[in-house]
Amino acid sequence: MHRRQLLRLCALAPFALALPGRGVAAGGDFPFRLTDAEWRARLTPLQYAVLRQEETERAGTSPLDKETRAGLYHCAGCDLAVYASEHKYDSGTGWPSFWQALPGAIGTKEDNRLFATRTEVHCRNCGGHFGHIFDDGPKPTGKRHCLNGAALIFRPA
């Protein structure tokens, strides 16, 4: 990348980060549905921002990042079990990370918001936004499901 292009992107980055998420209302027909008012009543403001508006919580703020007990992680929106503790690892990013989801628990879509194409991951039942999947994870999948802790609820085994 040329220096001038890099500087231009750096100058625009704060504006891109301030853009509101597209929200799940923009894409998808999911089995579990609520009205916007019902979602707002059901979720905390942070959960609503993450799950319904595709926002991102600040790195290092979720207690689930350091959670090490055996159990299952459920969608905070609809309570679907989505990730197992045995697939969690410490990625050092400040967000809970997993190398795979439970079978049939998630959906993905292309996300082009931050000057690059990423893979967004969401709940297959309610469409709630979890985070993104990257190709820098551990074996056996090589994937890093980098998730917002606010989108999850941990249930110990």
N, C-alpha and C positions, 0 to 999 in steps of 0.2 A: 504494500500500500504506500502510496506517495505521501510525503510529509504533509502537503497541503490538504489532501483528502482526510488524513488522520486528524489534523487540527479542526477541520470543518465538522467532522463527526463528533469530536470532543466538545465543540461549542454547542452542538445541537442536543447532546445527550441529556442535559437537565430538562429540556423541554419534552423530550420523548418520555422520560421517566415520570413526568408530571401528567402525562395523558391518562385519562381514566381508561380502565379496561373495557373491552367490548361487552363483556357480560355474557352469561349463558343464554340470555333471552335471544341473542342474535343467532344462535345456532343449535338446533337439535330438538328432537322430540324424544323425551325421556319418560320411562314408566312412572316415576315418582314426580308429581308436579304439585306446586303450590302457587298461590298468587303472590305478587310482590309483598303485599301486606302480611301474608302468612309467613313468608321467609323472614321478613324483618322482625316479626314477633318471636319466631323460633330461634333465631341466631343472635349472637352478640354482634355489636357493630363491626368488630374485626373479622369475625367469621363471615358476616354478610359481604364485607368488602372483598375478601379473598374468594369465597365460594361462588358468589353471584356476580361480582364485578371484575373478577380475574385480577385483583390487586395482589401485591406481594408483601408479606410481613417482613420486618427488618430482620436481617441475619442475626442469629444468636439470641433471639428473644423468646423462642419457644422452649419450654421445658421438655418437650418431646424429643428434641435434638439429643439430649443426654440420657433419655430413657433406655434402660438396658434389661428390664425384666422380660420374661417370656409372656407372650400374649398376642392379641390381634389389634390392629389399628382399623377403626371404623370411620366412614365418612361422617363428618360432623353435621351434615345436612340431612341425611336420610338413614343413618346408622347401618349402612351396608358394610360388611367386613371387606376391606380392600387390600391390606398388607399384613404380613406376618412378621413377628419380631425376628425370626430366624433369617429373614432376608434383609434385615436392617444392618447398616454399618456406619462408622464414623467417617464421613467424607472430608471433614475439616472445613466445610463450607459455612457452617452455622445454621443449616436447615436439616431436618430429618431426611436421611437418604436410604434408599432401598435398591437392591439390584434386580428385583422383580416384584410384580404384584400378584395377588391371588388370581387364579384362573377366572377369566370372564368378569373381573371386577372393575376394570377401567376401560376407558376409551381414549383415543388420541385425536388430535387435529393439528394442522400446520398453524404456526404462529409467526407472523412476520413483523411484529410491532417494533422491535429494537434493532433495526438495521441488519438483521440476520434472520434466517429461517431456523426456528426451533420447533420442537415437538411438545405441544401442550398436552398435559394428562388431566383427565377429569373422571368423575364417578360415572359409571355406565348406567346407574339407576336414576340419579337426579341431575346429572350434568354439572355438578359442582366442580369448580376449578381446584386442582390440587397443586399443580406446579408444572415442571418441565422434565423431560427425559433427555439425557445427554449420553454421548458415546464414550465416556471416560470413567466408567465404573469398573468394579472388580469382576473376576471370573465367577461364575461361568457365563454370564450374559454380556459382560462388558458395558452394561447400561448403568446409569445413575439416575434414579427417579428422585429428583431434588424437590421436596415437597414443603408446603407451608404447614407448620404444626397446627395453625388455627383451623385448617381444613379437616383435621383428624381428631378422633377421640380414642385414647388407648384403653383397652380393656384387658387387665392382667389375666393370665391363665389360671 
